[in-house]
Amino acid sequence: MVVGPKLRKGLLVLHISVSVGWIGAVLAFLAVAAGARRSANPEAEQAAFSIMETIGWTVLVPLSLASLMTGILQSLVTPWGLVRHYWVLAKLLITVVATAVLLVFMEGFGHRGPEAGGPHGNTPGSSSILHASGGLVLLVLALLLSVYKPRGLTGWGLRKAQS
C-alpha cells in the first residue's frame, strides 16, 4: 500500500524524530552512567541510578517502541517495503534486537547487584555502560543504513521486481 507524499513525509519526519531521540536518550543514559561510575559519592551514585531508571522507562523504552512501529509503518507505505531490500531488513532486525535487549535490561535493572547498578549495589556499573554503548553502536549502524541505503534486493524483492 503506497500512500500520498504528504502522509509519507509526515511518517518519515515522525520516524526520524523518534529514532534520533532514541540515540539522544542513549547518550544521556551513557553520560549519567559514566559520571556515576567515576563518582566516589554514594548519594550521587544513587541519584544517578534513579535518573538512569527514569530515562530508561520514560524515554528509552517508549522511543524504541515508537521507532520500531514507525519504521514498520514507514516501510509498508513506501516503495522500499519491509523485506524487499536488505538494508531495510537489516534495520528492522537491528531495531528489534536493540528493543528486545533494552526491555530485558530495563526489566532487571532494579534487581541487579553492584556491577549493573541497582538498589543493592547503588552504583551504575560497567554493565550499564556496556549496554548503552552497544545500543549506541547498533543505532548508529541503523542510521548509516538509512543514509547510504546499500543496494541489494532480497529474494522476495527480486521476485516482486520481476513480476
Helices and strands as residue ranges (DSSP letters): H 5-38, H 42-55, I 56-60, H 61-76, H 86-109, H 126-148, H 155-162
